[in-house]
Amino acid sequence: MGAGKTSEVRPNIIEAVTKIFKLIGDPTRFLILHVLENRELNVNAIAEELDLEQSAVSHQLKKLREAKLVKSRRSGKNILYSQDDQHVYEILHLAVEHAEHGREEEQNEAEARSADNKHL
């Protein structure tokens, strides 16, 4: 999408995109998505792995499922959850990479300032 091309993005697409970012911007939902990457887990396993209450995980899974970011299937008495859209994981990976890159730059700048202060 180049400069001046926002008029080409339909309003319903803009709304859908911002909804996705709002959903994955929540730390708990981000962690749930991270845990489910390339795995299928039930609510209790997710709650245990993230050290969260089962009810809190269920609540967040409902939101993620409604947005089609995770899917569920029944296996016997269990409902198993997994990633629904690889595109979301590509976005998450890019965001993590961006955050790590920003941290590295901050650390390098702090180290440079520290070295400069030692020479004064």
RALIN-V148977 format. One record per residue. PHI is phi as a letter, one per 40 degrees, with the letter a starting at -180 (* if undefined). NEAR is the number of other C-alpha atoms within 12 Angstrom. D_FIRST is the distance of its C-alpha to the first C-alpha in Angstrom with 2 decimals. Layout:
# RALIN-V148977
PHI,NEAR,D_FIRST ; PHI,NEAR,D_FIRST
This chain:
# RALIN-V148977
*,8,0.00 ; c,8,3.80 ; c,7,6.89 ; g,8,8.55 ; b,9,6.25 ; c,12,7.66 ; c,12,10.40 ; c,13,8.79 ; c,15,8.92 ; c,12,12.65 ; d,12,14.89 ; c,11,16.46 ; c,14,13.35 ; d,15,12.78 ; c,13,16.50 ; c,16,16.53 ; c,18,13.98 ; c,15,15.96 ; c,20,19.12 ; c,28,18.32 ; c,22,17.74 ; c,17,20.91 ; c,30,22.83 ; c,31,22.05 ; c,20,22.49 ; c,17,26.18 ; d,17,28.22 ; c,26,30.49 ; c,34,27.84 ; d,31,25.99 ; c,27,29.37 ; c,46,30.13 ; c,42,26.93 ; c,30,27.76 ; c,27,31.32 ; c,34,30.34 ; c,27,28.14 ; f,16,29.89 ; b,20,32.91 ; b,27,34.63 ; b,31,36.66 ; c,29,38.63 ; d,32,38.43 ; c,24,41.45 ; c,24,40.15 ; c,34,36.85 ; c,26,38.87 ; c,18,41.28 ; c,19,38.70 ; c,23,36.90 ; f,17,40.24 ; b,21,39.26 ; c,18,41.22 ; d,20,40.84 ; c,16,40.32 ; c,21,37.39 ; c,33,35.71 ; d,26,36.47 ; c,19,34.93 ; c,31,31.64 ; c,39,31.65 ; d,22,32.04 ; c,25,28.86 ; c,36,26.94 ; c,27,28.55 ; c,17,27.80 ; c,25,24.06 ; g,24,24.46 ; c,35,23.71 ; b,37,27.26 ; b,28,29.76 ; b,26,33.52 ; a,19,36.45 ; c,14,40.16 ; b,12,42.38 ; g,8,45.96 ; c,8,46.21 ; c,15,42.93 ; b,20,39.41 ; b,25,37.06 ; b,35,33.45 ; a,31,30.70 ; c,30,26.96 ; b,25,25.42 ; a,22,21.90 ; c,20,21.12 ; d,16,17.42 ; c,27,18.71 ; c,27,20.70 ; c,16,17.89 ; c,22,16.24 ; c,28,19.75 ; c,19,20.39 ; c,14,17.35 ; c,18,18.46 ; c,19,22.01 ; d,14,21.18 ; c,14,19.34 ; c,14,22.37 ; c,14,24.82 ; c,14,23.25 ; c,14,23.48 ; c,14,27.07 ; c,14,28.01 ; c,14,26.93 ; c,14,28.94 ; c,14,31.90 ; c,14,31.84 ; c,14,31.81 ; c,14,34.62 ; c,14,36.63 ; c,14,36.25 ; c,14,37.47 ; c,13,40.31 ; c,12,41.36 ; c,11,41.29 ; c,10,43.45 ; c,9,45.95 ; c,8,46.45 ; c,7,47.35
